[in-house]
């Protein structure tokens, strides 16, 4: 088997940067979807709506610093879209939960994002293939996040031994 040459390496690098630019364009386009929420607000409300999330867990899942999450959550609470609930038995633990107005805002945003994505998938011509690729990327993101959060001793690869 031959090693890839510099031309193949350059082509692979170009494909990688092209893909990264496409992801950035997608994010920028999502920022422009008119749904009444910023993408950050939507992500927080969507995760909180799944049953009330602890703030520390939300920050971890969203890959944001806890102060960033707190500031955004403060705005959502002030807007009446979410409320905080103290954990029974441990007042230090606070969960973020949706209000009825928050549930309505998420439903409107879901519809707007779905319509935007549906139009894009129709233009792509192979919606099932694109959605499958997005599912694979989502799984990969979860795996990378888990490996980064794992203690150092769990991340180390075991030594390879060869039987004689």
Phi, psi and omega per residue, in radians:
X1 nan 2.361 -3.110
X2 -1.647 2.633 3.095
X3 -1.355 2.538 3.075
X4 -1.125 2.449 -3.137
X5 -1.531 -3.127 -3.110
X6 -1.083 -0.534 3.133
X7 -1.184 -0.765 3.117
X8 -1.137 -0.715 3.113
X9 -1.083 -0.734 3.137
X10 -1.148 -0.692 3.125
X11 -1.151 -0.721 3.116
X12 -1.134 -0.722 3.117
X13 -1.107 -0.725 3.131
X14 -1.120 -0.727 3.096
X15 -1.089 -0.697 3.124
X16 -1.113 -0.783 -3.139
X17 -1.227 -0.625 3.075
X18 -1.084 -0.733 3.121
X19 -1.132 -0.744 3.117
X20 -1.072 -0.727 3.106
X21 -1.121 -0.648 3.102
X22 -1.123 -0.738 3.104
X23 -1.076 -0.724 3.115
X24 -1.137 -0.684 3.079
X25 -1.102 -0.709 3.109
X26 -1.067 -0.784 3.137
X27 -1.091 -0.767 -3.141
X28 -1.081 -0.709 3.105
X29 -1.135 -0.697 3.098
X30 -1.099 -0.614 3.103
X31 -1.077 -0.475 -3.081
X32 -1.551 -0.131 3.112
X33 -1.145 2.181 -3.124
X34 -1.455 1.775 -3.129
X35 -2.351 0.014 3.122
X36 1.543 -0.058 3.126
X37 -2.315 2.610 2.978
X38 -1.344 2.795 3.079
X39 -0.971 -0.674 3.120
X40 -1.108 -0.803 3.119
X41 -1.074 -0.755 -3.139
X42 -1.052 -0.833 -3.123
X43 -1.048 -0.762 -3.131
X44 -1.146 -0.825 -3.138
X45 -1.127 -0.671 -3.132
X46 -1.089 -0.782 -3.140
X47 -1.259 -0.678 3.103
X48 -1.151 -0.596 -3.128
X49 -1.204 -0.251 3.135
X50 -1.366 0.177 3.059
X51 2.320 0.254 -3.128
X52 1.419 2.049 -3.098
X53 -2.012 2.525 2.991
X54 -1.178 2.479 -3.097
X55 -1.004 -0.772 -3.126
X56 -1.093 -0.708 3.132
X57 -1.179 -0.714 3.094
X58 -1.047 -0.805 3.138
X59 -1.043 -0.733 3.123
X60 -1.108 -0.849 -3.107
X61 -1.147 -0.560 -3.138
X62 -1.521 -0.135 -3.113
X63 1.008 0.813 3.066
X64 -2.220 2.747 3.079
X65 -1.193 2.583 -3.115
X66 -1.018 -0.692 3.090
X67 -1.080 -0.598 3.099
X68 -1.137 -0.786 3.107
X69 -1.089 -0.765 -3.122
X70 -1.054 -0.762 3.142
X71 -1.108 -0.764 3.127
X72 -1.166 -0.753 3.122
X73 -1.084 -0.691 3.086
X74 -0.993 -0.755 3.120
X75 -1.135 -0.683 3.116
X76 -1.181 -0.659 3.091
X77 -1.171 -0.785 3.135
X78 -1.085 -0.573 3.130
X79 -1.411 -0.085 3.130
X80 1.402 0.280 -3.117
X81 -1.622 -0.322 -3.134
X82 -2.567 2.850 3.027
X83 -2.492 2.744 3.139
X84 -1.732 2.475 3.121
X85 -2.237 2.199 3.100
X86 -1.296 2.483 3.117
X87 -1.252 2.199 3.092
X88 -1.024 2.267 3.114
X89 1.556 -0.222 3.121
X90 -2.619 1.572 -3.061
X91 -1.140 -0.263 3.111
X92 -1.244 -0.422 -3.125
X93 -1.568 2.175 -3.140
X94 -2.155 2.348 3.085
X95 -1.874 2.529 3.060
X96 -1.760 2.177 -3.106
X97 -2.212 2.676 3.124
X98 -1.414 2.547 2.949
X99 -1.573 2.974 3.036
X100 -0.984 -0.660 3.093
X101 -1.128 -0.643 3.086
X102 -1.143 -0.709 3.092
X103 -1.085 -0.716 3.097
X104 -1.140 -0.719 3.124
X105 -1.096 -0.717 3.119
X106 -1.153 -0.728 3.127
X107 -1.074 -0.739 3.100
X108 -1.120 -0.745 3.137
X109 -1.158 -0.731 3.078
X110 -0.965 -0.815 -3.130
X111 -1.114 -0.755 -3.130
X112 -1.146 -0.799 3.139
X113 -1.160 -0.681 3.119
X114 -1.124 -0.724 3.109
X115 -1.114 -0.763 3.120
X116 -1.068 -0.828 -3.113
X117 -1.177 -0.677 3.108
X118 -1.021 -0.744 3.108
X119 -1.113 -0.739 3.132
X120 -1.148 -0.751 3.114
X121 -1.116 -0.692 3.074
X122 -1.056 -0.721 3.134
X123 -1.195 -0.537 -3.138
X124 -1.217 -0.495 3.075
X125 1.513 -0.321 3.127
X126 -2.333 1.186 -3.021
X127 -1.026 -0.689 -3.109
X128 -1.133 -0.686 3.128
X129 -1.164 -0.745 3.130
X130 -1.130 -0.796 3.137
X131 -1.092 -0.669 3.104
X132 -1.126 -0.732 3.091
X133 -1.070 -0.707 3.101
X134 -1.145 -0.670 3.083
X135 -1.097 -0.724 3.112
X136 -1.098 -0.751 3.108
X137 -1.126 -0.693 3.114
X138 -1.080 -0.767 3.103
X139 -1.093 -0.750 3.127
X140 -1.101 -0.730 3.100
X141 -1.046 -0.754 3.111
X142 -1.083 -0.752 -3.122
X143 -1.149 -0.744 3.119
X144 -1.111 -0.754 3.127
X145 -1.079 -0.781 3.135
X146 -1.080 -0.725 -3.114
X147 -1.183 -0.578 3.112
X148 -1.263 -0.514 -3.129
X149 -1.493 -0.268 -3.111
X150 -1.181 2.557 3.069
X151 -1.010 2.674 -3.057
X152 -0.958 -0.695 -3.098
X153 -1.162 -0.435 3.100
X154 -1.416 -0.402 -3.122
X155 -1.415 -0.418 -3.112
X156 -1.150 2.417 3.088
X157 -1.404 2.415 3.098
X158 -1.176 2.622 3.119
X159 -1.146 2.489 3.121
X160 -1.544 2.225 3.097
X161 -1.984 2.530 3.136
X162 -1.933 2.200 3.113
X163 -1.270 2.436 3.141
X164 -1.494 nan nan
